[in-house]
Amino acid sequence: MLDHSIFDMNFMVVPQFSLEDFHIQAFNREQTHSAKFRRVQQRVQSETRYVAGEADSVAG
């Protein structure tokens, strides 16, 4: 996880840092976050199905 304060500081300190690089990094960070989010979502869904299955077996 990239610390935003460090990132912003570097952005100010390094003038040759291009806007394109900035967008690429932001995009990559966004992709990483959405991938992590999808993994968490999948885990929650599979755990929900597991718990629902447990409840069914207890009820049955």
C-alpha positions in Angstrom: 0.0 0.0 0.0 1.5 3.3 -1.1 1.3 6.0 1.5 -0.4 9.0 0.0 1.7 11.6 1.9 4.9 10.1 0.6 3.5 9.9 -2.9 2.4 13.5 -2.8 5.7 14.6 -1.4 7.6 12.8 -4.2 5.3 14.4 -6.7 6.3 17.8 -5.4 10.0 17.1 -5.0 10.5 15.5 -8.5 9.4 18.0 -11.1 10.3 15.7 -14.1 7.7 13.2 -12.8 5.3 13.2 -15.7 1.6 13.4 -15.5 1.4 10.3 -17.6 3.4 8.4 -15.0 1.1 9.8 -12.3 -2.0 8.5 -14.1 -0.3 5.1 -14.8 0.5 4.7 -11.1 -3.0 5.8 -10.0 -4.5 3.4 -12.5 -2.3 0.5 -11.2 -3.2 1.3 -7.7 -6.9 1.3 -8.6 -6.5 -2.1 -10.3 -4.7 -3.5 -7.2 -7.5 -2.2 -4.9 -10.3 -3.5 -7.1 -8.5 -6.9 -7.4 -8.2 -7.0 -3.5 -11.9 -6.0 -3.2 -13.0 -8.8 -5.6 -11.0 -11.3 -3.6 -12.7 -10.2 -0.4 -16.1 -10.2 -2.1 -15.6 -13.7 -3.4 -14.5 -14.9 0.1 -17.6 -13.3 1.7 -19.8 -15.0 -0.9 -18.2 -18.4 -0.4 -18.4 -18.1 3.4 -22.1 -17.0 3.1 -22.8 -20.0 0.9 -21.0 -22.2 3.5 -22.9 -20.8 6.4 -26.2 -21.1 4.5 -25.3 -24.8 3.8 -24.6 -25.3 7.5 -27.9 -23.8 8.4 -29.7 -26.0 5.9 -28.0 -29.2 7.3 -28.9 -28.2 10.8 -32.5 -27.4 9.9 -32.8 -30.6 7.8 
